[in-house]
């Protein structure tokens, strides 16, 4: 039996098989093209993300990505590493600060003085002069103040020391010849005891070495003070000359959307601090002039030194001028109660005029600091940095008040 294959059925099967194979190849090619398209990077079109201006409220209401506690727990190795690095950086910062306290104090004082001299430079620039001329004038004023202080203080100290050394033998002889010393000597044999102790002290070489070491220590302290003044003057000159550049670089450390706001706050704080320093310097200068006049009228010795002391004490807010006046009045009692009364009457009447007339007019461009905050700031600054901290307390409190009024209060108003 011969079987004849149907040619039409065979050709139909091959055609169907070819169509199925073609569809599978086309589908695989489409899937591969789709996968490649997903892996390609496309630069976003700016039109897809329209720019919306950032308002002042956005600085406080914008959401920031946060890390949930569950994510920290799920990544213990990374979390532990970050905590270890953070603790290490904190310890390194503590060691760096603790070993360079003197340098940080120099930088802080120099920057503080530069902020105080910057309004003078800005005023000179407003007349069309370049900033270099303003810096030169401001530094000349600073050097003049330092020169006056040194030229007034050092000669008086040298003169008083010389007079004390000259009259010391006479004072000792008069004391030994006095009836008081004779009565004590008859009762306790003080002369013999003193002679024995003096001979013992002189015969012991370690005491002489200690005495010479103390003299060298005084000389070293004077040298350190002079070196510190030189460093502060050089740093002040650098900060004052490059203050605008320093501010611009600090602004660039902030995000671009926050730079304008940061610049506004920084300029407001620096302007307030600078005008406070200039105003307080004028008030202290007037205080010293009035103190010099009062001391001269009271016919007291060392009028220049006492006036310099009163002017320096006037830099300390609230209590400085009163404390200086009380100390000078007590010293004036050695010359007679009339001299003390004359000085106290003139000086303390001026303090009332200064408090209610002069200071409000000079300090009108600074930030008003409530009395309670001023007292707390002075006490805190004095406990941290001594006299320097007390001098810088009011500007620091004023800067904090600016931040509270311009940042914290608006943030609370928007909540």
HELIX and SHEET records of a PDB file:
HELIX    1   1 UNK A    7  UNK A   39  1                                  33    
HELIX    2   2 UNK A   46  UNK A   48  5                                   3    
HELIX    3   3 UNK A   58  UNK A   61  1                                   4    
HELIX    4   4 UNK A   69  UNK A   74  1                                   6    
HELIX    5   5 UNK A   76  UNK A   99  1                                  24    
HELIX    6   6 UNK A  101  UNK A  125  1                                  25    
HELIX    7   7 UNK A  131  UNK A  177  1                                  47    
HELIX    8   8 UNK A  179  UNK A  188  1                                  10    
HELIX    9   9 UNK A  190  UNK A  203  1                                  14    
HELIX   10  10 UNK A  205  UNK A  241  1                                  37    
HELIX   11  11 UNK A  243  UNK A  252  1                                  10    
HELIX   12  12 UNK A  256  UNK A  297  1                                  42    
HELIX   13  13 UNK A  303  UNK A  314  1                                  12    
HELIX   14  14 UNK A  320  UNK A  332  1                                  13    
HELIX   15  15 UNK A  333  UNK A  335  5                                   3    
HELIX   16  16 UNK A  337  UNK A  353  1                                  17    
HELIX   17  17 UNK A  354  UNK A  358  3                                   5    
HELIX   18  18 UNK A  359  UNK A  362  1                                   4    
HELIX   19  19 UNK A  371  UNK A  385  1                                  15    
HELIX   20  20 UNK A  387  UNK A  403  1                                  17    
HELIX   21  21 UNK A  404  UNK A  408  3                                   5    
HELIX   22  22 UNK A  409  UNK A  413  1                                   5    
END                                                                             
